[in-house]
């Protein structure tokens, strides 16, 4: 979480506001974004 916080400039608490489901929800969002990007090419 600290790496994501530093990379985004958001506090860890703010990340949880965007993703109330926690780390699992964050991972799902990343994977969905990657899938979308791969489908575009």
Backbone as a ProteinNet text record, in pm:
[ID]
protein_1_A
[PRIMARY]
XXXXXXXXXXXXXXXXXXXXXXXXXXXXXXXXXXXXXXXXX
[TERTIARY]
80.9	0	86.3	197.4	283.2	339	368.4	418.9	310.4	187.9	76.6	52.4	62.3	42.5	145.6	270.4	376.5	359.4	322.4	309.2	193.5	86.8	-31.8	-36.8	43.2	38.3	-80.5	-148.9	-264.1	-225.7	-290.7	-269.7	-335.3	-285.3	-341.3	-490.6	-532.6	-674.6	-756.6	-700.2	-769.9	-785.3	-684.9	-695.3	-810.8	-827.5	-937.5	-1072.6	-1074.8	-1199.5	-1239.7	-1142.5	-1169.6	-1204	-1143.2	-1161.9	-1199.3	-1325.1	-1365.2	-1352.1	-1341.3	-1321.8	-1178.5	-1092.4	-954.3	-865.8	-761.9	-658.8	-715.5	-809.8	-868.2	-941.4	-1015.4	-1085.9	-987.4	-879.4	-776.8	-716.4	-685.5	-626.6	-723	-850.2	-948.9	-956.8	-946.5	-951.6	-829.3	-713.3	-590.9	-600.2	-644.4	-655.9	-758.3	-869.8	-971.4	-914.8	-833.9	-773.4	-673.9	-596.2	-501	-576.2	-681.7	-763.1	-819.1	-866.7	-922.4	-814.5	-697.2	-586.4	-543.8	-536.7	-497.3	-601.4	-728.7	-836.4	-832.6	-777.8	-771.6	-668.9	-571	-462	-488.6
-117.4	0	125.3	120.1	238.9	270.4	167.9	190.7	257.6	207	268.2	411.1	431.6	564.8	662.5	621.4	707.9	729.8	623.9	633.9	722.8	722.1	799.7	936.3	952.9	1078.7	1085.7	971.9	966.4	897.9	936.8	868.1	731	639.3	504	506.6	591.1	603	647.8	733.9	779.7	666.5	580.5	465.6	376.4	358.7	275.1	343.9	476.8	545.7	515.7	509.6	476.9	329.3	246	100.9	47.1	63.5	19.6	-131.3	-207.6	-352	-390	-290.2	-314.7	-360.2	-430	-471.2	-560.1	-646.3	-734.9	-655	-554.6	-470.4	-391.5	-345.4	-273.9	-365	-489.5	-584.6	-612.8	-629.7	-655.7	-539.8	-417.5	-300.1	-296	-329	-330.8	-437.6	-557	-666.3	-631	-571.3	-531.4	-427.9	-335.8	-234	-296.9	-391.5	-461.5	-539.4	-609.7	-685.2	-595.1	-478.1	-383.1	-335.7	-308.8	-262.2	-370.2	-494.2	-605	-625.6	-613.7	-630.7	-522	-406	-295.1	-321.7	-403.4	-423.5	-544.6
0	0	0	68.4	72.6	-65.9	-145.2	-281.2	-366.1	-356.6	-430.8	-384.5	-255.7	-200.1	-256.3	-258.2	-311.3	-461.3	-533.4	-679.5	-721.2	-643	-679.4	-612.1	-508.7	-433.8	-339.5	-321.1	-231.9	-101.5	4.2	131.5	123.9	203.6	202.2	232.9	325.2	357.7	238.1	155.9	35.9	-64.2	-74.3	-164.3	-122.3	7.8	56.3	33.4	25.5	-7.9	-151.3	-241.6	-381.8	-398.8	-314.8	-322.6	-184.6	-145.3	-11	9.9	-100.5	-89.6	-59.4	-46.4	-8	-122.6	-85.3	-180.5	-290.6	-255.8	-356	-463.5	-422.7	-519.6	-606.5	-546.4	-622.1	-728.1	-688.2	-781.2	-896.3	-865.7	-970.2	-1068.8	-1019.1	-1106	-1197.6	-1144.4	-1224.5	-1333	-1294.8	-1391.8	-1499.7	-1461.6	-1559.8	-1656.6	-1605.3	-1690.2	-1787.7	-1739.1	-1826.4	-1933.3	-1892.9	-1990.4	-2097.8	-2057.9	-2154.1	-2250.7	-2198.9	-2281.5	-2381.3	-2335.6	-2422.7	-2530.7	-2496.8	-2594.1	-2702.7	-2670.9	-2766.5	-2875.7	-2848.3	-2944.5	-3021.9
[MASK]
+++++++++++++++++++++++++++++++++++++++++

